[in-house]
């Protein structure tokens, strides 16, 4: 019974590392994309933002 519980613990640890590792990579990729979109919109708002009407 102890051997089974240790085996299940090892399987759970491996599944957690693989599962959360993929999730962390995807979240980092999405964060990078959102950051670049923010930078582009910020620069565009600086260039074409509200200008005084003449």
Secondary structure, DSSP 8 states (H G I E B T S, - for coil): -HHHHHHHHHHHHHHHHHHHHHHHHHHHHHHHHHHHHHHHHHHHHHHHS-----
